[in-house]
Amino acid sequence: MEGHGASGIVNGVKYHFEPGDYVITPEWCWHDHVNEGNETVLWMDCLDIPFTSALTSSFFELYPQEQQPVEFPVDYGTKRYAGGMVRPISDRKPSAAPLGRYTWDLTKQALDGQSELNTDPCDGFAVEYINPSTGKDANGRVGARMQKLPVRYKGKAHRHVHSTVFHVYKGSGYTVMNGVRFDWEEGDFFALPAWTWHEHVNTSETEEAFLFSTNDLPILEPFGFEREEAYTENGGYQEIKSVFEPDLSDVIAID
């Protein structure tokens, strides 16, 4: 989310982290993180622990040493996939994490390319992160997306079975969920429960908004549980019945 100087090793490949990057550590992959810089680095962890715990299948194993050895050149996966939507022929055989870091620059480039086309009525311009050796979600049971809401964008409402957690990477606006308006700005998080009507609005007159999100869609799709429905009343827009006011009485400031 912010800060420079952090890095991590995923299955022997060391990746540097930058703001806006999406970094994965798929199931049963050795991974460790370190901050080698001079400033605090913050990131958002997205885990499937509640699901795996419910199945009583959750466990982990510590590596024998404090850190695993680096076995490949630094940012190996990033360099192998520098061409975008092409892949090395050796990766025709699926692997868990052929690309461990999805850079913000390439993600924004993809979103800017979409911006020359028609905007989606519900999601603006959006991309999802995939495993280039399989074409499926980058991190197995956890889906991830980045979307751009153009200046003064007012999305129409829809709902779906999968639940989502959003992080406001850049910009400001609000999301209406089941008639309640939730205002947000850069750095905020908000959760979208399953089967909840929702619509996104960018209130800025000059700045685009970028929303990163993770979801449980990869878990639901194999069972045929996913369903989506468009809101058809009032031209596709919900009536705002109330505005959410956060309770800040227990908030502790951290310098």
C-alpha positions in Angstrom: 0.0 0.0 0.0 2.8 2.4 0.9 6.5 2.5 1.7 9.7 1.4 -0.1 12.4 -1.1 0.7 10.5 -4.3 1.4 11.2 -7.6 -0.3 10.2 -11.2 -0.1 11.3 -14.6 -1.2 8.7 -17.0 -2.7 9.9 -20.5 -3.5 13.5 -19.3 -3.9 12.7 -16.1 -6.0 13.3 -12.7 -4.4 10.9 -9.9 -5.3 11.1 -6.3 -4.4 7.8 -4.7 -3.4 6.5 -1.3 -4.5 3.3 0.6 -3.7 0.4 -0.7 -5.9 2.1 -4.2 -6.5 0.1 -7.4 -5.9 2.3 -10.0 -4.3 1.3 -13.7 -3.9 2.3 -16.5 -1.7 0.1 -19.5 -2.9 -0.6 -22.4 -0.7 2.3 -24.6 0.2 4.9 -22.2 -1.0 7.9 -21.2 1.2 7.9 -17.5 1.7 9.5 -14.9 3.9 9.4 -11.1 4.0 11.9 -8.5 5.1 12.1 -4.7 5.2 15.6 -3.7 3.9 14.8 0.0 3.7 14.6 3.0 6.0 10.9 3.6 6.1 7.8 1.7 7.3 6.1 -0.5 4.7 2.4 -1.3 4.9 0.6 -4.0 3.0 -2.8 -5.7 3.0 -2.8 -9.4 3.8 -5.7 -11.5 2.3 -6.0 -15.0 3.6 -8.4 -17.9 3.2 -7.9 -19.1 6.8 -11.6 -19.1 7.8 -12.4 -21.4 4.9 -9.5 -23.8 5.5 -10.1 -23.8 9.3 -13.8 -24.7 8.7 -12.6 -27.7 6.7 -10.1 -28.6 9.5 -7.3 -28.6 6.9 -5.3 -25.6 8.0 -1.7 -26.0 9.0 1.7 -24.5 8.3 5.3 -25.6 8.5 8.4 -23.5 9.5 11.4 -23.5 7.3 14.5 -25.0 8.9 16.4 -21.6 8.7 15.2 -18.1 9.4 15.2 -17.3 5.7 15.2 -19.5 2.6 18.1 -19.2 0.1 17.6 -17.2 -3.0 18.0 -19.7 -5.9 17.1 -17.5 -8.9 18.0 -14.0 -10.1 16.2 -11.2 -8.2 12.7 -10.5 -9.6 13.0 -13.6 -11.8 9.3 -14.0 -12.5 8.8 -10.3 -13.2 11.6 -10.4 -15.8 10.3 -13.7 -17.4 6.8 -12.1 -17.9 8.0 -8.6 -18.9 6.2 -9.2 -22.2 2.7 -9.1 -20.7 0.3 -11.6 -22.3 3.0 -14.0 -23.5 4.7 -16.6 -21.5 8.0 -18.6 -21.7 7.3 -22.0 -23.4 8.5 -23.8 -20.4 5.5 -22.5 -18.4 3.0 -24.4 -20.6 3.3 -26.9 -17.7 1.3 -25.3 -14.8 3.1 -24.2 -11.6 1.9 -22.6 -8.4 3.7 -19.3 -8.6 5.5 -18.6 -11.9 4.9 -14.9 -11.2 5.1 -13.8 -7.6 4.8 -10.1 -8.1 2.4 -8.2 -10.3 3.7 -4.7 -10.7 1.6 -1.6 -10.4 3.0 -0.1 -13.7 1.7 -3.1 -15.8 -1.6 -3.2 -14.0 -2.2 0.5 -14.6 -1.1 0.1 -18.2 -3.8 -2.6 -18.7 -6.4 -0.3 -17.1 -5.4 2.6 -19.2 -5.8 0.4 -22.3 -9.3 -0.5 -21.3 -10.0 3.2 -20.8 -10.0 3.7 -24.6 -13.0 1.3 -24.7 -16.5 1.5 -23.2 -16.7 1.5 -19.5 -18.5 -1.3 -17.6 -21.7 0.1 -16.1 -21.0 -1.5 -12.7 -17.3 -1.8 -12.3 -15.7 1.0 -14.5 -12.5 -0.5 -15.8 -11.3 -3.6 -14.0 -8.7 -6.4 -14.4 -8.1 -9.5 -12.4 -4.7 -11.1 -11.5 -4.1 -14.5 -13.1 -1.5 -17.3 -13.0 0.0 -17.0 -16.5 0.8 -20.8 -16.6 -2.9 -21.8 -15.9 -5.0 -18.8 -16.8 -6.8 -19.2 -13.5 -6.7 -16.9 -10.4 -3.1 -16.0 -9.4 -3.5 -17.2 -5.9 -5.6 -20.3 -6.0 -8.5 -19.9 -3.5 -8.2 -16.1 -3.3 -9.3 -13.9 -6.2 -7.8 -10.4 -6.7 -8.7 -7.4 -8.9 -7.9 -3.8 -9.5 -10.4 -1.4 -10.9 -10.4 2.2 -12.1 -13.3 4.5 -11.7 -13.1 7.5 -14.1 -13.6 11.0 -13.0 -17.3 11.6 -11.9 -18.0 7.9 -12.5 -21.4 6.8 -11.2 -21.8 3.0 -11.4 -25.0 1.1 -11.6 -25.9 -1.4 -8.8 -25.7 -5.2 -9.0 -25.1 -8.0 -6.6 -23.3 -11.4 -6.6 -22.8 -14.3 -4.3 -19.0 -13.9 -3.7 -17.9 -11.5 -1.0 -15.3 -8.9 -1.4 -12.9 -6.8 0.6 -11.8 -3.5 -0.9 -8.8 -1.3 -0.4 -8.9 2.3 -1.7 -5.5 2.6 -3.3 -6.1 6.1 -4.8 -9.0 8.5 -5.0 -12.2 9.2 -3.1 -15.9 8.5 -3.5 -18.5 6.3 -2.0 -20.2 2.9 -2.4 -23.9 2.3 -1.8 -24.6 -1.0 -0.2 -28.3 -2.1 0.3 -29.3 1.6 0.4 -26.6 2.7 2.8 -23.9 5.2 1.6 -20.3 4.4 2.7 -17.9 7.2 1.9 -14.3 6.3 1.3 -10.9 7.9 0.5 -7.3 6.8 -0.1 -6.1 4.2 2.4 -9.6 3.1 3.5 -10.9 -0.5 3.6 -14.5 -1.7 3.3 -16.2 -5.1 3.0 -18.9 -6.1 0.7 -20.9 -9.1 2.1 -22.4 -11.8 -0.2 -25.5 -11.0 -2.2 -25.5 -7.3 -1.3 -26.6 -4.6 -3.8 -23.8 -2.2 -4.4 -22.7 0.6 -6.7 -19.5 2.7 -6.8 -19.2 6.4 -7.3 -16.1 8.5 -7.9 -16.9 12.0 -6.4 -13.7 13.7 -7.7 -13.9 16.3 -10.5 -10.3 15.8 -11.4 -8.8 12.5 -10.1 -9.5 8.8 -11.0 -10.1 6.4 -8.2 -8.4 3.0 -8.0 -9.9 0.2 -5.9 -8.0 -3.0 -5.1 -10.1 -6.0 -4.0 -9.9 -9.6 -3.0 -12.7 -12.1 -3.1 -13.7 -15.7 -2.5 -15.0 -16.3 -6.1 -12.4 -19.1 -6.8 -13.9 -21.1 -3.9 -17.5 -20.7 -5.0 -17.2 -21.2 -8.8 -16.2 -25.0 -8.7 -19.4 -25.7 -6.8 -21.6 -23.7 -9.1 -22.6 -21.3 -6.2 -21.8 -18.0 -8.0 -24.7 -15.9 -9.3 -24.9 -12.3 -10.4 -28.0 -10.0 -10.8 -28.4 -6.4 -12.1 -30.5 -3.9 -10.2 -33.4 -3.0 -12.4 -35.3 -0.4 -10.4 -34.8 3.4 -10.6 -32.7 3.2 -13.8 -30.2 0.9 -12.0 -29.4 3.2 -9.1 -30.3 2.5 -5.4 -32.2 5.0 -3.3 -29.8 6.2 -0.6 -31.7 5.8 2.7 -28.9 6.5 5.1 -25.2 7.4 5.4 -22.8 5.3 7.4 -21.0 7.2 10.2 -18.0 5.4 11.7 -17.6 5.2 15.5 -14.2 6.7 16.1 -14.4 6.7 19.9 -12.0 3.7 20.3 -9.6 4.6 17.5 -6.0 5.0 18.6 -3.7 7.3 16.7 -0.3 5.7 15.6 2.5 8.1 14.6 
